[in-house]
Amino acid sequence: MAEPNKKRANKGKWITDSNCDAAIWIYNQRLQVIDYETDNTGFVWVELAGVVIYSCYSSPNCTKREFENYLQKLGNNFKKHRNKGIIVAGDLNSKARIWGSPREDERGHMLLEWIAEHSMVTHNKGTDPTFIRRGSQSHLDITMSNY
């Protein structure tokens, strides 16, 4: 989950990044969490039986350089999980047609290059928005994996 309710995330069995901007909640308590990491800003991950799940959030207010650094740090973190399945889900505030956005932006192009560099595949299908609130809608939430 990106941008969780911080009061709930801090109370419950949530695994959050250092700013509580990205979170993972393990609903099924029978799932065995093998490992996890919470000391990053903007992403958190858990490992479950051979798959590593990342929850990510990147502010729309960060600069191009900050976004580049964010993607580099996330990619470097993947190195810890060689030969494992990786699923990434989150609000990266990037626009590209490949995940349904009607228009593209610079961050979208940067993210597309990063996705190709890390052999990831996006799983968003169609043109349905991933966020709707008060008449506003967007396609900023992305799910991708390395398989």
Summary of the structure (lengths in Angstrom):
residues: 147
radius of gyration: 14.9
end to end distance: 21.1
largest distance: 42.8
contacts: 408
relative contact order: 0.14
helix: 27%
strand: 31%
